[in-house]
Amino acid sequence: MQVFTTTQELREFIAQYKSQNPTKTIGLVPTMGALHKGHLSLIETSRAHCDCTIVSLFVNPTQFGANEDFSQYPRKKEADLHICNKAGVNVVFMPEIEQMYPLDSTLQITFNAPKAMANVLEGKTRPGHFNGVLQIVLKLFNLVRPNKAFFGQKDAQQLLIVQKMVQDLFLPIQIIPCPIVRNEEGLALSSRNAYLSANGIQQALKISASLNATTKAIMRGIKESQELKRIALEILEGLEVEYFEIVNHELQPLEQIQKDSTLILVVARVEGVRLLDNLWF
Ligand code: PAF
């Protein structure tokens, strides 16, 4: 496994790889590190689809708001490198901030993620978050020039907005959505779970339980979003629920669920930790 910390090293590698292996494919797994089984499944999927898997480890400052957890975000470089090595990753790219953002913020090209998709749900409480995500993802796409890039369905809004950028800017990259990975009890894996106590983890299980109850209700024939929301909120009682929404793939609210184009999203805080989960239906 090769590890690069500068954009120059990475670009040289990519140029050489592409010229020596013109028919081989490159897969990019963008991450902010603190790797867990969820990331591992992205890496495994990339390895199954592509000849060369590149993982980026970079906690991107531009996607954090002023009062968010940028400085506290877990950083586990040694453990991450070990995981990548064991998982058969070909290249790890772990730049310092100055490598990815060489220009003063007043000189940077910034992004406006599509408002209809970026100012709702996560965007309501995290203004500018998706602009920062698109800024770093496009930089990584331009450096790596991957054939495919792998994103988790857990960050559903991010996945749909990145897909929209690829479509709208005609980027020659295939976005591969990867299913949510859960622990044995159903909790969606997240780097932020590390902040939870044992009791907090038990509380957090209500989140996936609310989605399971929603699935069962849908199977029983309930289609109205309002009724499905009522069922879910009953289970989420005791948690600080930020939102439980039923939307289409353009992230617009649905009165009734529609097969194959419905996304049910929940965000709740447990012990102050903001946890996301969702169901693609
Ligand atoms: O999902 C994440 O970890 C980040 O938002 C991403 C895509 C790596 C961009 O920083």
Boltz pocket constraint, residues with backbone or C-beta under 6 A from the ligand:
constraints:
  - pocket:
      binder: B
      contacts: [[A, 30], [A, 31], [A, 32], [A, 56], [A, 58], [A, 60], [A, 63], [A, 133], [A, 136], [A, 137], [A, 155], [A, 158]]
      max_distance: 6.0
